[in-house]
Amino acid sequence: MGITVSYRRISKAQFLELQANSQLALEFFYGEIGKIDRSELLDLLLDLLIGETLPSEFSNEIKSSLSKQSSVYQDNFDLNKTWLSIEKEWQAIHYLLTGEVACDRSSAEPPLNQVIFGGTETEFEATYGYVRYFTPDEVKEIAIAIAQLPEIDLRIRFNEREDLELYAQSEKWDEEDWEFLKRTLKYIHDFFAEAAKNNEIVLISGSSDLGV
């Protein structure tokens, strides 16, 4: 199982409507509460198929490989979509952006520390904490900051991660992990950039087991 992170884009008018209409908010945030996250469904299936027959290190390696192949943010990512899941890669992404290993909050410099741990808390509960939101101005600031981050900085941090314990990552990263995380970060940037272009609000939520 575990914790996953996802983003949603909505207009300012939609956001105000959700705040004013509790029934609409319930349908928006919890209408798909019974739908299991892809990564969690994968875990369930693999536990049934191989969990009892293979040593944990092998089954975990298979899960990691399949998760990358089945992720919702593959090369066919569509900017018209208003939802993006980075699944369990949130801590690794935060580390690449800031050089900090964090779990619940960040003391790194904004705005890059906000990508995972930022946003203003709403009254709407997620299955891990509360749904948070970024204003259109914050969305633009984050999109610009990610775009301006030199790839060499990301690579240096990636190369220095050997002794770090990061959630959902194997003990040793390889070039496949680098390409995967770099692509994931690009999708986050593109998602925020598209929201910025449309002057939208971005919602962020954490999910555990079942999620919104």
Steps between C-alpha positions, in 0.01 A plus 500: 500500500647837597454871441449649155474862387282644226407839353182640346450815294182702543388851415459768765125494436489124557695535822264767634204282407646204689549717807142625482329170418581218742305240300686585182829484692414155633433376149814664362743379766344171606308380197785263413600411854447133435742489209832348606816682395686325218811446706296350784310272265834389360623423850189296574527297180870434534466400863246243391710380206854503634497621858493153645735336252793739458742661745397856580797659323399339170130573531575864591725534195226364274245735656727798446557414136133437424393813685717712273352337192138537615525853639235758406771739387658312213615659174141544381429757772224732380510866607123514461463268797421673825637230729855378552625235740867467590411199708770410753781706347420816700794477741752427226366794298521729803858388557600575141335841515643609836774263615294435812358171625163579659191309605225734624636854459789681338745759624663544158481823301175590322352469251651161409432363847131572437459255212438209738446658843348837413157640440232636729297242686129474415218362710482191277656184638709272285587150613834640615462846651297770327472616141716810449492762227740728313376838382556593133792722603660217700446264207685738268783542749546125532489443123769766446719368781496144367575621147799702623654217704815383317496132413858475625375582851250217480768264375741593778235427761411176330865395507530586870199300617687174577474523879147639511186307584224625274141380503406256223853488360730201483832514684692568180376729226606440143472684169147372452403666829665825387308507173178406676528773765614759247198420283269516801636842591442618143138395523459687828646811337280465192194450719570815703597697189172410332309601813695828510415570137131452578519696829381191687521377856687175567381265772740255662404204716662200662335163493545194716336174390201670333525856372357816352 
